[in-house]
Amino acid sequence: MSECCRRLGDPGRAREHLQPARAELGALGDDEYGQLVRGGLERLAGQLGETA
């Protein structure tokens, strides 16, 4: 959802969706899928000017 908001030009709304997504990263396993999701969220955070 966050990426969609960013693409639509609403970075504030994108940040609102990014925070809860990042808060739940611990639920993911340390496998390829978890790494893919973590990497995507971190890239998105960087695009939004967020830090870890």
C-alpha positions as CSV (number, residue, x, y, z in Angstrom):
1,M,0.0,0.0,0.0
2,S,2.8,2.3,0.9
3,E,4.5,2.0,-2.5
4,C,1.2,2.7,-4.3
5,C,0.7,5.9,-2.3
6,R,4.3,6.9,-3.1
7,R,3.7,6.3,-6.8
8,L,0.5,8.4,-6.7
9,G,2.5,11.3,-5.2
10,D,1.4,11.1,-1.6
11,P,4.5,10.6,0.4
12,G,2.8,11.4,3.7
13,R,0.3,8.6,3.3
14,A,3.1,6.3,2.1
15,R,4.9,6.9,5.4
16,E,1.7,6.2,7.3
17,H,1.6,2.7,5.7
18,L,5.3,2.1,5.9
19,Q,5.6,2.4,9.7
20,P,3.2,-0.5,10.6
21,A,4.7,-2.7,7.8
22,R,8.2,-2.2,9.2
23,A,6.9,-2.9,12.8
24,E,5.8,-6.4,11.7
25,L,9.0,-7.4,9.9
26,G,10.0,-9.7,12.8
27,A,7.1,-12.0,11.8
28,L,8.9,-12.9,8.6
29,G,11.4,-15.7,8.4
30,D,15.0,-15.3,7.5
31,D,14.4,-16.8,4.1
32,E,14.4,-15.5,0.5
33,Y,10.9,-14.1,0.8
34,G,11.6,-12.4,4.1
35,Q,14.8,-10.8,2.7
36,L,12.8,-9.7,-0.4
37,V,10.2,-8.0,1.7
38,R,12.7,-6.4,4.1
39,G,14.8,-5.1,1.1
40,G,11.7,-3.7,-0.6
41,L,10.6,-1.9,2.6
42,E,14.1,-0.5,3.2
43,R,14.4,0.8,-0.4
44,L,11.0,2.4,-0.1
45,A,12.0,4.0,3.2
46,G,15.1,5.4,1.5
47,Q,12.9,6.8,-1.3
48,L,10.7,8.5,1.3
49,G,13.7,9.9,3.2
50,E,13.1,7.6,6.2
51,T,15.9,6.0,8.3
52,A,16.0,2.7,10.0
